[in-house]
Amino acid sequence: KKTESRAVQIIPFLGVQKQFWGMPKESAKELQYSYQLMGDLLAQAGALWSLNPEKCSPLVGLYVNPKNLRAIRFYGNWGFSANGTSKDGLLRMFINVAEESSAFL
């Protein structure tokens, strides 16, 4: 069965060292390092798409180990949805920044 292919902006890797999880302490969630990183990445993806929607996809994707429930929950909180697995067993997750653009721009 042939599947439809679509252009996607990919986040190749996102990681925060364990010592920085939940940091800075005593701050609002949106000020924590991991939230700042993801917010900046999605804002950049939204800006790229809005400046050139004919050539740049509003879809942003990433791959995550299906056993990494903390990461899956984090991405889900941002609006990413799971969409199958890659050939090597990683969970594919996507978000459409065109639909979520007001949250990131």
Secondary structure, DSSP 8 states (H G I E B T S, - for coil): --------EE-------GGGTT-STTS-GGGSHHHHHHHHHHHHHHHHHHH-TTTS-SEEEEEE-TT-HHHHHHHHHHT-EEEEE-TTS-EEEEEEHHHHHHHH-
